[in-house]
């Protein structure tokens, strides 16, 4: 960003803080507006937006096995849950009068979200990120359990949440909680502004940093604002603005990888040993020449609806792409499948087994050829804004495609590196196999069974 844009951004983010200072300095301007429906829908809207962000980032985190995006999803989840509880604190919604537990839910939620935001700003090592993702379900369950417990205790009016008359302004421990939240958000802002950016990711990183600034200002307004006064309404609006800023920025990203700007370095540009499976239909071009496009489409849909489920559901493969009649599947993309070669080999045999049943009903349909190879590849983002995908690149991928082209119809050809990881496999060596792009013959085997 140019210095002028940075200056404009800083000025824009300073406006709410300046307004808060003015309201505190001139109490006569800090007008009162006690409107329960407006409060309910404002907070509920912020909670709904944060919930949508939690779902979107959580889904991306699971698909890409990325710890930073997962921690961001927990930040949004925490904010959403406690904001929902705060919305229910509106008199006449769940309870007749104010309730300390529900009213205090927002500052507590902002603090919990700040903790996850600060954690997400660190550049986690690969093993630490993997440890976080292994415990993802436990962490998410713990956050949900805490929010549920808070809601139950608040309704019951038990323990420290029994006070039916919340304070007009935060004091005592709440002030220190807010100060801790502001500090954590400040740490997150600094870390996000210093994170290495991937192509097309600067906008999202900047939006996240700006959102954390707004949430920090909301924490400050929680301390200084007076209930139902303009200074009190301000922190509600700041939270809504923060979530809206991230949502708009993510929406403007390339749709296939909206949160790619948050990926850890190992996710965006990592190296990993994987197994790659290619499959395509021998004779597809001539079949297409003789049949109507809708008939070709029906054939492909029947084949793929039969072949893909066992590959993905039974053997844990990830469909990288479908291009016409070609299918590319990767195994161990997330680094959690040490038996990836066996998975790929079994998936290849499964493809030929299930599609043979389909082909038996349609003798004139083309048949699949399958190739499998194993090796180290670059895995991560390819492209930038306007066209971005998450894929694997390397010679091991190219060789897998060449093996598929050389495979017999209805058969499976595997590379030597894959064969060495399958000591119990039944194979037949393919002598003097030459493939496009290779100066020397390649080691290959026909896979007969496992």
Secondary structure, DSSP 8 states (H G I E B T S, - for coil): --HHHHHHHHHHHHHHHHHHHHHHH-GGGS-B---HHHHHHHHHHHHHHHHHHHHHHHHHHHHHT-HHHHHHHHHHHHHHHHHHHHHHTSTTTSSSS--HHHHTHHHHHHHHHHHHHHHHTS---HHHHHHHHHTHHHHHHHHHHHHHHHHHHHHHT-GGG--SS--SS--THHHHHHHHHHHHHHHHHHHHHHS---TT-HHHHHHHHHHHHHHHHHHHHHHH--TTBHHHHHHHHHHHHHHHHHHHHHHTS-GGGTTGGG--HHHHEEEEEEEEEEEEEETHHHHHHHS-HHHHHHHHHHHHHHHHHIIIIIT--EEEEEETTEEEEEESTTS--TTHHHHHHHHHHHHHHHHHHHHHH-TTS-EEEEEEEEEEEEEEEEEETTEEEEEEESHHHHHHHHHHHHS-TT-EEEEHHHHTT-TT-EEEEEEEE--TT-SS-EEEEEEEE-
